[in-house]
Amino acid sequence: MARKEIIALLLAGGQGSRLGVLTKNIAKPAVLYGGKYRIIDFTLSNCINSNIDTVGVLTQYQPLKLHSHIGIGKPWDLDRMNGGVTILTPYQRFEKGEWYSGTADAVLQNISYVEELSPKYVIILSGDHIYKMNYAEMLDFHKKKNADATISVIDVPYEEASRYGIMNITKNYKIYEFEEKPEKPKCTLASMGIYIFNWEVLKEYLLNDHEDPNSEHDFGKNIIPGMLKDGRDLYAYKFVGYWRDVGTIQAYYEASMNLTERIPEFNLFDPYWKIYTPNPVYPAHFIGETGKVVKSIIAEGCMIHGTISNSVIFPGVTVQEGTVIKNSIIMSDAFIGTNTVIDCCIIGEGSVIGNNIQCGVGEFAENQFNPRIYNTNITVVGSYTVIPNGTTLGRNVVIDNHIIPQDFTTNVIPSGGYLMKGGDEQ
């Protein structure tokens, strides 16, 4: 295989537990977004739009849907003999197999993949953020600064800075200090989790970190601070533009709803920076005689006979007559019956919402299952769940994946209520 100047390692093994039932059975990068995409599509599209044609995708948690989605990389022009996309999973080594114990350990476990390609530079990316970025410009900056590592940063509001890793820099953007979630940040330049390293330098630090029994094997907590301590040349590349970590129910919902604006903050219709994804085999959507759509995204294969407003409707959704859906996200292949009202809800893939249902009604109440995750007015129904006719679901309710009518003991779940099958808490 010909040597590559730069390759990408895309970390896509995260569980994304703050998304609750939406990531109970799939990894966060595989969550649907924007009417036809999955979250990982944005990073993969950034790679090919930046002329990075060799991408290793490191997966771990619930990878089946993600692997199926990526396939051989054809939608992103990554189905190549020399480079392309490669799925990298934890594997049996010597006498035992190990899960990735941190972001740095995930890269270390795939060091043979990188060594085979022998790149001069490696860019480390996350597969669970929504943004458009030209990594080639960041690489140019890295070269001009003759840096050992370059970290992409974004200016965040001061009141939010304590949620991030903060980079303190000099006037020429050289990093002199890294603070992990400081109570009183000195500046507001937050790390985006995007790093370019000189490979030989990174390899040295990965190997040394592996031998440290006290390390968490994490880029932000161990590798970056270690390089700063040793006086390595680290620079901050300031990114200006839209970037969102849609890692909570509220953040995911707000970012999705913004797409329905006439001029959204994040433009999915940019002809100069296309977002690629496998195209579903569906016919064009159909809006029937009784159908009405206002300020919404309607994807392929939808049959709309009710009223949709300010909502994102994914491919293959059917909405029957007399139904009103507003301020909601309806994921692929869901079926919504007649005379049903859905307001401020997220409905999972393949779910069936029956007739004469009220979903997302009433006043807010704290969720009784997990108020840390479910803490807004948004009602979340998991994937492949069936809500029986005549049911009422209040606000801030959570319904698990794969629920069937026989699981219901009442036809009213008040605000803050839940119906879960058990297993790992989400």
N, C-alpha and C positions, 0 to 999 in steps of 0.2 A: 504494500500500500504506500502511495506517495506521501511524503512528509507534508503536514499541514502547518501553516504559520500559527493558526489559532484554532482551537476546538472548544466547544461548549459542553459543560457538564451541568445538566438540568436536574436539580433536586426536586423530585416529585413524589416522595414517599410519605408525605405528611398526612396525618389523620384528619386534621382540621376539626377537632372535637367541639370547638365553639359554634360550629354550624349544626350541632345537634343531629337530628334524624336525617338531615340531608347528607351527612357523611358517615352514617352508621354502617353502610354497606359499600361505600366507594371512597376512594381517596379524594381529598379536597381538589386537586388539579382536574379531576374528572367531573366536577359539578357543572351542570348546565348553566349557561349564562348568555344573555343578549339575544334570545330568540332562536339561535341555531348553533351556538358554539359551546365548547367546554373551556374552562378557565385556562387549561394548559395551551390552548390554541394561540393565545396572545404571545406567549414567550417563544413558542415554536415559529410563529410568523415573524417575530422580531429577528430571529436567527437568520432565516432565509432572506428577509428583506435587507439584512446587514451583510449579506454575502458570507455568512458562516454556514458551511454546508456539511459539517461534521458535528453531530450532537449525540452525546450519550445521555440517556434519560434514566436516572436512578430511581427505581420504584421500590416500595416495600409494603405499605399498608393497603389492603384490599385492592390489589393491582389489576384484577381481571378486566374491569370496564376500561381502565386506562390503556392496558395493552391492546385490547380490541380496537379502541379508538385510534391509537397511533398506527397500528399495523406496521407496514413497511415504510411509512412516511410519505406516501404518494401525494396527498393533498398539499404538502409543504415543499414538494420537489426534493424530498430527502430520501427517495428510493434510489440510491446511487451505489455503484460498485466501489468507487473510491470515496469513502466517507459515508454520508447519509446518516440515518438515525439508527441507534443501537439501544435496545432495552437492556439495562443493567440491574440485576436483582441480587440480593444476598445469596451466597451459594456455599456449598460444602468445600471447606479448605482443610487439607490434611485430615486430622482426626475429628474435627467438629465444624459445624456451621454456625454462623453468628449473624444476628440482626445488626443493622447499622446502629451504633451507639451514639451517634452524633453526626453533624454535617461533615466535619472533617474526616471522621472515620468512614463515612460513606464513600468519600473520594479515595481514601487510602485503600479500601477494599477493592477498588477498581483501578489500581495503579498500573496493572499490567495492560489494561485497555489503553490508557494514556501513553504508556511507554511504547506500545506498538506503533502508535501514530507519531510519536516523537515531536510534538509541537513545541514551538518556542514560547507560546503564550496559551494560557487556559482561562476561559471566562466561566465563573461559577454563577449559576442562575437559579432562581426559584420558579417553580411551576404553578404558583398559586396567587399571582398578582395580575391585575388588569392595568395594562399600560402599553404604549407604543414608544420604542426607543431604538435609535440607531447605534448598535454596539460598535460599528466601525469608527464612529466619531470618538467614542470612549477609548478605543484602542489607539487612535492617533494621538490623543491626549497622553495616554500612558507612555507611548514611545517618546514624545517630545519632552516629557518630564524625566525620561530615563528612570522610571520608577521600578521598584521591586514589586509593588502591588498598587493598584488603583481601586478605590471604593466609590461607587456611585452614591451620591447623597441628594436629598431633596429637602428644601426648606419647609418646615412644618410649623404650625402655630405654637407659640411658647407654651400654652396651657396643655398641649398634647406631647410636648417634647419628652416628658418623663416616661412615655410609653415605648421609646425607641432607644437604640444605641446611637449615641451622639458623638460626632467627630468634631473635635476642636482643631482648627487649622490656622496656619499663618496666612499672610497676604498673598502668597503665591500658591496657596491651596495645599501646602504640605501639612500632613496630619502630625500633630505633636502629642495628642492625647485622645484616648477613646474612653467614653463613659457609658456603661451599660445601664440604661434606664435611670438616670440621675434624678434625685429629688429636686435639685436646683440646678438645671442645666446652664452651662456657660454660653451655649449658642443653640441654634435651632436646626442645625444640619444633621438630619437623621439618615442613618445607613439604610439603603434600599435592599441590602442583601445581595448586591451584584458586585462581583469582584473580578478584576483581571490580575493574574499573577504571571510572573516569569516562571515557567514550569520547573526549572531546576531549583529555583529558590523555594517554591512551594513544596516540592518533593522532600527537600531537606527538613522542612518544618513538620510535614505530615509524619515522617518517619520518627522524628524526635518526640512528637506529641504522642505517638502510639506507645512509646516506652514509658510515658509518664502515668503512673497509677492514679494520680490525683486529678488528671485532666478529665474534662467532660467531652473532649474531642469535638469541640465546636469552633467554627470559624470566628464568631463574634466574641466568644468568651475566652478562647485559648490561642488560636493561630494569630489573629490580628494583634492582641496585646503582646504576645511573644515577639512578634516582629518589631513592634514599636520599642519594646524593652531593649532589643538588640541594636537599635539605631538604624534599622532598615529604612529605605526611602519609600514612604507611603504617601500617596496623594489622593485628594478628594476630587471626584469629577461631579460637578454640580449639574443635576438634571432639572430642566424646567419643562413642565408639562403635566399631564394627567397621570396619576399613579394611585392605585387603590389596593389595599389589602382587604379583600372582601371576606375576612375571616370570622365575622360574626353575622348572626341573622339580620341585625339592623343594617350593618354596612353592606351586606349582599343585597338586601331589599332596596336601600336607598340608591345604590349604584345602578341597579336594574331599572328602577322607576325613572331615573334621570335620562335614560335612553329614549323615553317617550316624549321628551321635550322637543320642540321644533328645532332648537339649536342646542343639542346636548353638550355637556362638558367633554364627553368622550365620543368622537365621531366614528361610527362604524362604516360610514359611507365614503371614507377617504380613498379616492382612486389611486393615490400615490403611495399608500401604505396599507395594502390589503391584508385582512385577517383571513387566513385559510383554515378550512375544516373539511372533513368528509361531508359531501353533500348527500342528504337523505334522499332515498328513492320514493318521492311522493309527487302527486300531481300538484298543480297550482292550488292555492287555497280558494275556497268558495264561500261567498257571503249570500245567504238565501234571502228570500223575499221579506222575511221577518227579521233579518239580521241587520245590525247597526254597529258600526265601529267608529270610535272617536279617540284620536290621540293615543294610538296603541300600535304595537308591533305584532303582526300576524304572520306566522311562518308558513312554509309549504304544507299542503295536505290537510289544512284545517277546514272544518265544516262549521260555519257560524250561522246559527238561526236565532240567537239571542242578541243581547246588547253588551258590547264590550267597550269600556272606557279606561283610559290611563292604565293599561295593562300590557304585559308581555306574554304572548301566547306562542308556545313552541310547536314544532311540527306535529301533525297528526292529531290535533285536539279537536274534539267534537263538542259543540255547545248547542243544546236543544232550545226549542221555542220557549219564550216567557222567562228565560233566565237572564239575570243581570250580573255581570262581572265587572268590578271596578277596583282600581288600585291593587292589582293582584298579579302574581306570576303563576302561570299554568304550564307545567312542564310537559314534555313530549308524550303523546298518545293517551293523555287523560280524556275521560269522558264525563261531561257534565250534563245532567238530566234536565227535565223541564221545570219551569217555575221555581228555580233555585236562585238564591242571592249569595254571592261570594264577594266579600269586601275586605281588603287589606289582608290577603292570605297568600301563602305559598303552597301550591298543590303539586305533589311529587309525580314523577314519571309513572305512566300507566295506571294511575288511580282512577277510581270510578266514584263520582259524587252523584248521588241519586236524585230523585225528584222531590220537590217541595222542601228543600233544605235551606236553612239559614246558617251561613258560615262566616264568622267574624263579626258577630253582632253583640251589642251591649256595651257596658263600661269596662274599662281596664281593671284587671285584678292580678295580683302577683301569682306567677305560676307555681303550682304546688309540687311539681315534679322536679324542676331544676331552674330556680329563679336566676341563677348566674348566667344561663344560656338563653332562656326564654324570658325576656324582660322588657318587651315592647308590646304594642298593640297588635302585632302580627301573629296570626294563627297559622301554624305549620302542620300540614298533612303529609306524611311520608309517602314513599313510592309503593305502587301496587297495593294500595289500600282501597277498601270498598266502604263508603259511608252509606248506610241504609236510608231509604226514603223517610222523609218526615223528621230527620234529625236536626237539632239545633246545636251549633258549636259557638261558644262565646269568643271573646277576644283573648289573645295571648294563650290560646289552647294549643297543645301539641298532641298529635296522633301519630303513633308509630308506623313504621313500614309493615306491609303485609298484614294489616288488620282486616278482618272479615266481619260481616254483620253479626255473626254469632258471638263475637267478642264484646259487643255492646250489651250492657245490662240496663241502660237507660237511653232514652232518645233525646236527652238534654245534657250536654256537658257545659257547665257554666264557665264564664271567663276565669282564666287561670287554671282550668282543669286539664286533665290529660287521660290518655288511654295508651298504655305501653304494654308490650309483651314480655318485658323483662330482659335479662342479659345485661351487657355493659351499659352503665348509665350514660346518657347523652342529654 
